[in-house]
Amino acid sequence: MFEFTVVPGPAVRDVLDADRPAVIDLVRRTYVHHEAGDSVNPDSYFLRFPDKPDARIIALPAFLGADVQRAGIKWISSFPANTAAGRPRASAVLVLNDYETGYPTACLEAATISSARTAASAAVAATALRPGGYAGSTLSVVGAGIIARNICDYVHAAGVRPDTYLVHDLDPASGHALVKHIRENLGAPAEFVAGLDAALAADTVVFATTVATPYVHTPFKPGQLVLNISLRDLAPDVITQAANLFDDVEHCMKANTSPHLAEQVTGGRDFVTGTLAAVLNGEVRPPTDVPVVFSPFGLGVLDLAVGAHVLGRAQEAGTAVEIPGFFAETHRW
């Protein structure tokens, strides 16, 4: 009852890299559990800094029932200036709590978990929202950081096979690095495109940037699928002229995401089509006469599900670190 476990980053990465399809299936099932109300997922809490307006640290508390039965919180920082020094933008920890006692039982390095659950979410959407497959199509990735690399890995693990990948990034070195990764590790054709317009014309467009304000103002065309992972690239007119699906509608309508801006401009939510879980359940069928945009705000319940999975696998592999005597007092009297 009073054991406490730490799972360091290399152990987390080994578990996740060993079985990406299992993580994708776990995220898919968690969406369905969340849609059914078997979770508690409060608003995320943002800590911001007056002298660092682009930086933030976010707390994502959550509870997931189903076969997980855990509460917990992810504490994730986003400091974009890190990238100029060659450091990752994001870092995080995830604390898991025992649901019976409330005691924290584990702390896991969670930037890797967060990236994996985000990428797995994109993979679930990619397969559900283009059920006809990807043969004969192009898939572009706008933004070429760690999240983008993980998205490529996970959509590939989900069976997505476009004829070619297009990569666009304002930093050509980053773009070419992702192209090399796709070619060498996924065995897929890929090329760097310096112009944004070429990337936006792809059949499937994935946004994985760090921008804070919209810069894409031209609506997409019918048949295009847009995975709006970074949430703030698209102007309101682009959102309102598409079918829009979400991981959770209420969560996405805040923090000046593109859908939130569209709600502010229009004064309503007529542009909302439904949730990805509703598509998975067969309750919603995305239209084919307009582009489809998937906007996932990122749910703490996904971190719990993936974190619990990682903890169990790491304990089985002996790579989790037990911390004896972590709690100062284990008896009331």
MIMAR-576827 format. One record per residue (C-alpha): x, y, z. Coordinates in steps of 0.001 Angstrom, whole numbers. Each point is the difference from the previous one (the first is absolute). Layout:
! residues N
<site <X,Y,Z>>
...
END
This chain:
! residues 333
<site <0,0,0>>
<site <2801,2420,826>>
<site <2332,-845,-2864>>
<site <1140,2775,-2320>>
<site <1492,-592,-3430>>
<site <1930,2185,-2425>>
<site <180,-795,-3708>>
<site <2817,1941,-1690>>
<site <-119,1228,-3567>>
<site <2054,-2748,-1679>>
<site <-2248,-2671,1554>>
<site <-3123,1887,-1118>>
<site <1353,301,-3536>>
<site <884,-3703,-172>>
<site <-3535,-1032,986>>
<site <-1660,2341,-2480>>
<site <2298,-801,-2911>>
<site <-456,-3728,522>>
<site <-3706,-53,-885>>
<site <-1464,3094,-1651>>
<site <-3130,-1848,-1221>>
<site <-841,-795,3640>>
<site <245,3696,890>>
<site <-2217,935,-2966>>
<site <-2616,-2533,1087>>
<site <218,1270,3575>>
<site <-619,3597,-1114>>
<site <-2899,-1122,-2201>>
<site <-1659,-1818,2905>>
<site <608,2913,2375>>
<site <-1806,2376,-2355>>
<site <-2982,-2333,67>>
<site <73,-276,3816>>
<site <211,3783,295>>
<site <-2933,462,-2369>>
<site <-2000,-2429,2145>>
<site <673,2100,3103>>
<site <2349,-2470,1690>>
<site <2509,2724,825>>
<site <474,3336,1707>>
<site <2012,2477,-2049>>
<site <0,3546,1462>>
<site <1315,3014,-1851>>
<site <3740,264,-407>>
<site <1662,2668,2132>>
<site <2544,2334,-1584>>
<site <2891,1579,1891>>
<site <1351,2948,-2019>>
<site <2829,2452,579>>
<site <-35,3785,-559>>
<site <3553,91,-1354>>
<site <-388,-3166,-2125>>
<site <-3331,391,-1832>>
<site <627,-2962,-2299>>
<site <803,-2393,2856>>
<site <-2443,-1895,2184>>
<site <-307,-2956,2340>>
<site <-3296,-1883,-111>>
<site <-1644,-2249,2587>>
<site <-2342,-2694,-1337>>
<site <-1832,-1812,2827>>
<site <-2223,-2933,-886>>
<site <-1651,-3237,1084>>
<site <-576,-2978,-2289>>
<site <-2303,-2823,1027>>
<site <-535,-2997,-2306>>
<site <2843,-2478,461>>
<site <2493,2657,1188>>
<site <-1577,1361,3211>>
<site <2646,2635,625>>
<site <149,3693,630>>
<site <2996,2150,-744>>
<site <1448,3192,-1374>>
<site <2388,907,-2783>>
<site <2187,3067,585>>
<site <1392,1019,-3375>>
<site <2047,3041,-931>>
<site <269,1599,-3412>>
<site <2954,2363,-375>>
<site <417,670,-3752>>
<site <3282,1854,534>>
<site <1576,-3351,896>>
<site <99,-974,-3661>>
<site <2498,2748,-854>>
<site <2412,-1622,2450>>
<site <-586,-3469,-1432>>
<site <-2201,-1142,2869>>
<site <-3500,-1435,-322>>
<site <-2810,2521,429>>
<site <-1986,-2161,2431>>
<site <805,-1872,3202>>
<site <-2398,-1706,2374>>
<site <-740,-2364,2846>>
<site <-3104,-2094,632>>
<site <-1105,-933,3518>>
<site <-2384,-2953,372>>
<site <-2235,-362,3067>>
<site <-1586,-3088,1479>>
<site <-3778,423,-305>>
<site <-823,-1815,3259>>
<site <2263,2030,2293>>
<site <964,3050,-2065>>
<site <3669,-702,684>>
<site <2397,869,-2820>>
<site <1559,-3263,-1115>>
<site <2234,926,-2927>>
<site <1771,2816,-1796>>
<site <867,-444,-3663>>
<site <1984,2100,-2445>>
<site <-2880,1231,-2110>>
<site <1188,2095,-2927>>
<site <413,-3327,-1786>>
<site <-3435,-1159,1157>>
<site <-1595,3281,-1042>>
<site <1596,-132,-3435>>
<site <-1036,-3629,-482>>
<site <-3634,518,1011>>
<site <-187,3052,-2273>>
<site <1438,-1958,-2903>>
<site <-2242,-2981,705>>
<site <-2987,2358,12>>
<site <1027,1203,-3451>>
<site <313,-3614,-1141>>
<site <-3484,-867,1257>>
<site <-1422,3011,-1824>>
<site <1981,-719,-3171>>
<site <-1445,-3489,-324>>
<site <-3547,861,1125>>
<site <-422,3115,-2110>>
<site <1451,-1354,-3256>>
<site <-1461,-3506,29>>
<site <749,-480,-3689>>
<site <3703,-48,765>>
<site <2960,1986,-1267>>
<site <1013,-1692,-3247>>
<site <568,2595,-2696>>
<site <-17,2883,2489>>
<site <2480,2468,1468>>
<site <428,816,3685>>
<site <1713,3203,1086>>
<site <1415,879,3404>>
<site <258,3684,896>>
<site <2524,331,2805>>
<site <2845,-2475,372>>
<site <682,-368,3711>>
<site <-271,-2915,2414>>
<site <-3801,-125,-135>>
<site <80,-101,-3809>>
<site <2516,-2840,27>>
<site <-2155,-1976,2419>>
<site <-3115,619,-2076>>
<site <1736,-1423,-3061>>
<site <1096,-3049,2006>>
<site <-3474,-608,1385>>
<site <-2005,523,-3178>>
<site <2408,-2402,-1696>>
<site <-573,-2516,2812>>
<site <-3751,428,-602>>
<site <416,-1079,-3630>>
<site <-105,3433,-1630>>
<site <1924,-251,-3275>>
<site <-181,3162,-2137>>
<site <1824,16,-3300>>
<site <2267,2686,1413>>
<site <540,2193,3036>>
<site <581,3727,-397>>
<site <1752,1840,2827>>
<site <-69,3770,521>>
<site <1780,1916,2745>>
<site <1336,3547,294>>
<site <3297,-1586,1034>>
<site <1172,-2020,-3029>>
<site <2438,-2013,2134>>
<site <-2862,-1278,2149>>
<site <-2071,-752,-3076>>
<site <2765,-1959,-1678>>
<site <645,-1909,3243>>
<site <-3617,-1170,45>>
<site <177,-929,-3682>>
<site <3068,-2125,762>>
<site <-1804,-1657,2916>>
<site <-3014,-868,-2155>>
<site <2154,-1431,-2771>>
<site <2402,-1968,2187>>
<site <-2233,-1130,2865>>
<site <-3377,-334,-1678>>
<site <1236,-944,-3464>>
<site <-2386,2509,-1535>>
<site <533,2612,-2743>>
<site <348,3511,1408>>
<site <1148,3415,-1137>>
<site <484,3437,1494>>
<site <-2110,2811,-1445>>
<site <1114,3552,693>>
<site <-3364,1522,-925>>
<site <-2967,-268,2330>>
<site <-2490,-95,-2892>>
<site <1367,-3332,-1201>>
<site <-488,-1488,3447>>
<site <-3521,1369,326>>
<site <-1022,-1592,-3310>>
<site <632,-3560,1241>>
<site <-2893,-2428,409>>
<site <727,-221,3731>>
<site <1593,2905,1863>>
<site <1443,-375,3498>>
<site <792,3112,2037>>
<site <2614,-477,2734>>
<site <1359,3487,614>>
<site <489,2308,2986>>
<site <-1803,3047,-1445>>
<site <-2269,2085,2223>>
<site <-2100,1769,-2651>>
<site <-1568,-1141,-3301>>
<site <1850,401,-3285>>
<site <-2009,-2336,-2267>>
<site <-2878,2014,-1477>>
<site <-935,-1949,-3145>>
<site <-2675,-2661,568>>
<site <805,-3585,-885>>
<site <-1763,-1934,-2743>>
<site <-2568,-2803,243>>
<site <1728,-3315,557>>
<site <2920,1465,1904>>
<site <603,-1230,3542>>
<site <1682,2402,2423>>
<site <1454,-1216,3292>>
<site <93,3243,1951>>
<site <2325,-1310,2704>>
<site <1619,3332,913>>
<site <-3434,1647,121>>
<site <860,3602,-866>>
<site <1110,-35,-3639>>
<site <-3420,457,-1615>>
<site <-1967,3235,-305>>
<site <-3687,-64,1029>>
<site <-1203,29,-3647>>
<site <1949,-3199,-625>>
<site <-1732,-1657,2945>>
<site <-3511,1171,-866>>
<site <253,-1288,-3576>>
<site <826,-3553,1098>>
<site <-1547,-2902,1893>>
<site <1587,139,3446>>
<site <643,-2922,2322>>
<site <1518,171,3459>>
<site <1340,-2180,2768>>
<site <-2204,2041,2358>>
<site <-1948,3021,-1220>>
<site <-100,1911,3289>>
<site <3707,-408,649>>
<site <938,1239,-3445>>
<site <-2095,3174,266>>
<site <2506,1875,2129>>
<site <3517,1465,32>>
<site <-500,1640,-3406>>
<site <268,-3180,-2000>>
<site <-1163,320,-3596>>
<site <-3452,-1458,841>>
<site <-235,2328,3008>>
<site <747,2981,-2252>>
<site <-2657,-1242,-2423>>
<site <-2504,-171,2846>>
<site <868,3556,1026>>
<site <-372,1293,-3562>>
<site <-3273,-1785,-770>>
<site <-1551,138,3442>>
<site <-936,-3680,-153>>
<site <1072,-3555,-748>>
<site <-1825,-786,-3213>>
<site <3337,-1110,-1477>>
<site <283,-2904,2498>>
<site <-666,-3382,-1588>>
<site <725,-2213,3004>>
<site <2737,-1977,1719>>
<site <2446,-2569,-1261>>
<site <-1490,-2498,2461>>
<site <-3401,496,-1624>>
<site <1592,-912,-3329>>
<site <1610,-3064,1578>>
<site <-3384,-983,1447>>
<site <-1708,387,-3377>>
<site <-2189,2843,1248>>
<site <1530,2658,-2267>>
<site <1083,-364,-3605>>
<site <2255,2817,-1241>>
<site <-1337,1654,-3166>>
<site <1890,-278,-3267>>
<site <-1125,3280,-1569>>
<site <2147,2184,2293>>
<site <3496,-365,1500>>
<site <236,-1764,3357>>
<site <2006,1491,2880>>
<site <868,-1922,3162>>
<site <978,2193,2968>>
<site <1179,-1829,3148>>
<site <563,2225,3029>>
<site <1792,-2859,1724>>
<site <-1710,-1819,2864>>
<site <1560,-912,3316>>
<site <-1833,-3331,-86>>
<site <2206,-1008,-2929>>
<site <3107,670,2081>>
<site <-1443,-2122,2803>>
<site <-775,-2893,-2309>>
<site <3386,34,-1686>>
<site <1816,659,3284>>
<site <-1656,-2950,1734>>
<site <915,-2181,-2983>>
<site <3633,1146,155>>
<site <200,-519,3754>>
<site <-1238,-3568,-249>>
<site <2331,-921,-2856>>
<site <3008,1655,1671>>
<site <-658,-1877,3234>>
<site <-214,-3257,-1944>>
<site <3285,800,-1754>>
<site <1752,1018,3220>>
<site <757,3512,-1295>>
<site <-2225,1815,2506>>
<site <1811,1303,3078>>
<site <-1607,-695,3370>>
<site <533,2683,2672>>
<site <-236,-1644,3441>>
<site <-1008,2185,2910>>
<site <-1301,2799,-2234>>
<site <-2798,974,2396>>
<site <1034,1455,3354>>
<site <-3041,-1305,1856>>
<site <-1931,-3145,-848>>
<site <-2193,-224,3128>>
<site <-2493,2529,1357>>
<site <1017,-474,3625>>
END
